[in-house]
């Protein structure tokens, strides 16, 4: 992981179309094969839980070494060069309002499942004081092993909402 990150000057203003195009390009590739992930902007309380989670995350998940996405942040983590990407402090997914949404429990942590058309699934914790999102590549689309590996760190650092 490199310690440098590329940032736009604060004075740059982009129109909505240009901004979306830029975000799509940045989200797909950092240009040098490095995986990138948008860094969430949680509340200070949620950010504190996320920083604690980052310190507890395992070095390997499903046999994959940790390789965090760019830009470097305590709110994002990854394993296997983008095969598994975690973002902590994300917004509450709209799908949680749907009583037909699908869920899964892994080692005592509940996750809401979102199937994505072109990518693997995305799962987001439910009933926690910070939302933790985990995205899988297609290779892990039907494997709960990564969730089971991440659950102890989530349970230890992100309290239940109830």
C-alpha positions in Angstrom: 0.0 0.0 0.0 1.4 3.4 -0.9 1.1 6.3 1.5 0.4 8.9 -1.2 -3.0 9.6 -2.5 -4.2 11.7 -5.5 -6.7 14.4 -4.6 -8.3 17.1 -6.6 -7.8 20.7 -5.4 -10.8 22.0 -3.4 -11.3 24.8 -6.0 -12.1 22.4 -8.8 -15.8 22.5 -9.7 -17.3 19.8 -11.9 -20.7 19.6 -13.5 -22.9 16.6 -12.5 -22.1 14.7 -15.6 -18.3 15.3 -15.4 -18.4 14.4 -11.7 -20.2 11.1 -12.3 -17.8 10.3 -15.1 -14.8 11.0 -12.9 -16.2 9.0 -10.0 -16.9 6.0 -12.4 -13.4 6.2 -13.7 -11.8 6.4 -10.2 -14.0 3.6 -8.9 -13.0 1.2 -11.6 -9.2 1.7 -11.6 -6.5 3.8 -10.1 -4.7 3.5 -13.4 -1.8 1.3 -12.2 -3.8 -1.9 -11.3 -4.4 -0.7 -7.7 -8.0 -1.2 -6.4 -9.8 1.9 -5.4 -12.8 2.4 -3.1 -14.8 5.5 -2.2 -14.1 6.5 1.4 -17.4 7.0 3.4 -18.1 10.1 5.4 -19.7 8.8 8.6 -20.6 10.7 11.8 -17.8 11.2 14.3 -19.3 8.4 16.5 -19.5 5.9 13.6 -16.0 6.9 12.4 -14.6 6.0 15.9 -16.2 2.6 15.6 -14.7 2.2 12.1 -11.2 3.1 13.2 -11.5 0.5 16.0 -12.8 -2.0 13.5 -9.8 -1.3 11.2 -7.4 -2.2 14.0 -9.1 -5.6 14.6 -9.6 -6.7 11.0 -7.7 -9.9 10.1 -4.6 -10.0 7.9 -6.1 -12.7 5.8 -9.7 -13.5 4.8 -10.6 -16.6 2.9 -6.9 -17.3 2.3 -6.4 -13.8 0.8 -3.8 -11.3 2.1 -4.9 -7.9 3.1 -4.4 -5.4 0.3 -6.2 -2.2 1.1 -7.7 -0.1 -1.6 -6.7 3.5 -2.5 -6.9 6.1 -1.2 -5.6 4.7 2.1 -8.1 5.1 4.9 -9.1 3.5 8.2 -12.6 3.4 6.8 -11.7 1.0 4.0 -10.0 -2.4 3.8 -9.5 -5.1 1.2 -8.2 -8.6 0.6 -7.0 -10.2 -2.5 -6.5 -7.1 -4.7 -10.2 -6.3 -4.7 -11.8 -9.7 -4.4 -13.1 -8.5 -1.0 -13.6 -4.9 -0.1 -14.9 -3.5 3.2 -16.1 0.0 3.7 -17.2 1.2 7.2 -19.4 4.1 8.0 -21.5 3.9 4.8 -25.0 5.3 4.5 -27.9 3.1 5.4 -28.8 1.2 2.2 -32.3 2.0 0.9 -32.9 -1.8 0.6 -33.2 -2.0 4.3 -36.6 -0.4 4.0 -37.8 -3.3 1.8 -39.4 -6.0 4.0 -38.6 -8.4 1.1 -34.8 -7.8 1.3 -32.7 -10.9 1.9 -30.4 -11.3 4.8 -27.8 -13.6 6.1 -26.3 -14.2 9.6 -22.6 -15.1 9.9 -21.1 -15.7 13.4 -23.7 -13.6 15.1 -23.6 -10.6 12.7 -26.6 -9.9 10.5 -26.0 -8.7 7.0 -28.4 -7.5 4.3 -27.7 -9.0 0.9 -27.8 -6.9 -2.3 -27.2 -8.7 -5.6 -25.4 -6.5 -8.2 -25.8 -7.1 -11.9 -22.2 -6.9 -13.1 -20.3 -7.5 -9.8 -20.5 -10.0 -7.0 -22.8 -9.4 -4.0 -22.6 -6.5 -1.6 -23.6 -7.1 2.1 -24.2 -4.5 4.8 -24.5 -5.0 8.5 -27.9 -4.4 10.1 -28.7 -3.3 13.6 -25.2 -1.9 14.3 -24.2 1.7 15.3 -22.2 2.0 12.1 -23.0 0.3 8.8 -20.2 -2.0 7.5 -20.4 -2.9 3.8 -18.5 -5.8 2.2 -18.4 -6.3 -1.5 -17.3 -9.5 -3.1 -16.1 -10.3 -6.6 -18.0 -13.0 -8.5 -15.5 -15.6 -7.2 -16.9 -15.2 -3.7 -20.6 -14.7 -4.7 -21.7 -17.9 -2.9 -19.2 -18.1 -0.1 -20.0 -17.0 3.4 -16.5 -17.7 4.7 -15.3 -14.1 4.4 -18.3 -12.9 6.4 -17.6 -15.4 9.1 -13.9 -14.2 9.2 -14.9 -10.6 9.5 -17.7 -11.1 12.1 -15.6 -11.3 15.2 -14.0 -7.9 14.5 -17.4 -6.3 13.7 -18.9 -7.8 16.9 -16.0 -6.5 19.0 -15.9 -3.0 17.7 -19.3 -1.9 16.3 -22.0 -2.2 19.0 -25.5 -3.3 18.3 -28.1 -0.5 17.9 -30.6 -2.2 20.1 
